[in-house]
Amino acid sequence: MLGCKIDGWGHAERDEMTIILQQAVTPEDVRPNAVSKKRSDYPTDWEGPDFGWDTYIHVSWENLEYLVEEVREKGGKIAVEPFIGAHGRWEFKNTCIQDPDGYNIVLGSMREIPQ
């Protein structure tokens, strides 16, 4: 769904993005992550994500919407619609897609908030 070329070694590549995939021994080993523990020690008031995710792929701010539409057109599941938030001096835009095994993959971008 992300338009990657996948080789025999489990490397999924597209443009400047490379994801290394690992095969589970059995289907019972596939366990998507739960929501992570909130933390109060970040340098801003952000305490962590509101949903569980297993992989975060940083993409450019300008390409995020394009990638979401590409995933939709190929029948991919958008688990969390794109949203914008902020912490500290950074603005972020994230979306979450879900793979066939139920793993959440965040496509996210950040940029400094103009002063």
C-alpha positions as CSV (number, residue, x, y, z in Angstrom):
1,M,0.0,0.0,0.0
2,L,3.0,2.3,0.5
3,G,4.3,1.7,-3.0
4,C,7.5,0.1,-1.7
5,K,9.7,-2.4,-3.6
6,I,10.3,-5.4,-1.3
7,D,13.4,-7.6,-1.8
8,G,14.0,-11.2,-0.6
9,W,15.7,-9.9,2.5
10,G,12.7,-8.0,3.9
11,H,13.8,-4.5,2.9
12,A,10.9,-2.3,1.8
13,E,12.2,0.7,-0.1
14,R,10.7,3.8,-1.7
15,D,12.5,6.9,-2.6
16,E,14.6,7.8,0.6
17,M,12.5,5.6,2.9
18,T,13.7,2.1,3.9
19,I,11.8,-0.2,6.2
20,I,13.3,-3.5,7.4
21,L,10.6,-6.2,7.9
22,Q,10.9,-9.2,10.1
23,Q,8.8,-12.4,9.6
24,A,7.1,-13.8,12.8
25,V,7.8,-17.5,13.5
26,T,4.0,-18.2,13.9
27,P,0.8,-16.2,13.6
28,E,0.5,-16.3,17.4
29,D,3.7,-14.2,17.6
30,V,1.9,-11.3,15.9
31,R,0.9,-8.9,18.7
32,P,0.2,-5.3,17.8
33,N,1.4,-2.8,20.4
34,A,-1.0,-1.3,23.0
35,V,-1.1,2.3,23.9
36,S,2.1,3.4,25.4
37,K,2.4,4.8,29.0
38,K,2.0,8.5,29.4
39,R,5.1,10.4,30.5
40,S,5.4,13.7,32.3
41,D,9.1,14.1,31.6
42,Y,8.9,15.4,28.0
43,P,10.3,18.9,27.6
44,T,6.8,20.1,26.8
45,D,3.3,19.4,28.0
46,W,2.9,16.5,25.6
47,E,2.6,13.2,27.5
48,G,2.8,10.8,24.5
49,P,0.5,9.4,21.8
50,D,-3.2,8.8,22.4
51,F,-3.2,5.5,20.4
52,G,-0.8,2.5,20.2
53,W,1.6,2.3,17.2
54,D,4.3,-0.1,16.2
55,T,6.3,1.9,13.6
56,Y,6.7,5.6,12.9
57,I,7.7,6.7,9.5
58,H,8.8,10.3,9.2
59,V,7.7,11.9,5.9
60,S,7.8,15.5,4.7
61,W,5.0,17.8,5.7
62,E,4.1,18.4,2.0
63,N,3.9,14.6,1.2
64,L,1.8,13.3,4.0
65,E,-1.6,14.0,2.5
66,Y,-0.4,12.6,-0.9
67,L,0.7,9.4,0.8
68,V,-2.7,9.1,2.6
69,E,-4.6,9.4,-0.6
70,E,-2.3,6.9,-2.3
71,V,-2.9,4.3,0.5
72,R,-6.7,4.9,0.3
73,E,-6.7,4.4,-3.5
74,K,-4.9,1.1,-3.1
75,G,-7.4,-0.1,-0.5
76,G,-5.3,0.4,2.6
77,K,-6.9,1.0,6.0
78,I,-6.6,4.4,7.5
79,A,-6.9,3.6,11.3
80,V,-6.5,7.3,12.4
81,E,-7.4,10.1,10.0
82,P,-4.7,12.8,9.6
83,F,-4.6,15.3,12.4
84,I,-2.5,18.3,13.4
85,G,-1.2,19.0,16.9
86,A,1.6,20.8,18.6
87,H,4.0,20.5,21.5
88,G,6.6,23.1,22.4
89,R,7.7,25.0,19.3
90,W,6.9,22.0,17.0
91,E,3.8,21.4,15.0
92,F,3.1,17.8,13.9
93,K,0.8,16.2,11.4
94,N,0.2,12.5,11.8
95,T,-2.0,9.7,10.4
96,C,-2.0,6.0,11.1
97,I,-2.5,3.2,8.7
98,Q,-3.0,-0.4,9.7
99,D,-1.3,-3.4,8.1
100,P,-3.1,-6.7,7.5
101,D,-1.8,-8.1,10.8
102,G,-3.3,-5.2,12.8
103,Y,0.0,-3.3,13.3
104,N,-0.4,0.5,13.3
105,I,2.1,2.4,11.2
106,V,2.2,6.2,11.8
107,L,3.1,8.4,8.9
108,G,4.1,11.6,10.5
109,S,5.8,14.9,9.9
110,M,7.0,17.8,12.0
111,R,7.9,21.4,11.4
112,E,8.9,24.3,13.6
113,I,6.0,26.7,14.3
114,P,6.7,30.1,12.8
115,Q,7.3,32.8,15.4
